[in-house]
Amino acid sequence: MHELGIVVKVLEQVDEAAAQYNAQKILKVTMEVGEVSAIVPDLFTDAFRWARKRTRFAQEAELEMIIIEGRTYCRACGETY
């Protein structure tokens, strides 16, 4: 489950930014994730709920995941799929 490692790193960065800007707490973390990124949204959300409790500023933060549609471009015909 590589989602946990990603979540931990993201929350470390969120905590660092909150400390840098003298925030009292983080209310929401919004992430854009590509649908072909190999991240399983449900596992990522579960990992986030577990890991946020171990942060300084994001203990009650909500996670918003925006799934970016996978697209590809065909050079031969010029179509985007």
GIVEN-V978833 format. One record per helix or strand of 3 or more residues. SS is the DSSP state (H for helix, E for strand). FROM is the first residue (numbers start at 1). TO is the last residue. If there is no record, write none. Layout:
ss->SS from->FROM to->TO
ss->SS from->FROM to->TO
//
This chain:
ss->H from->2 to->20
ss->E from->28 to->34
ss->H from->41 to->52
ss->E from->62 to->68
//
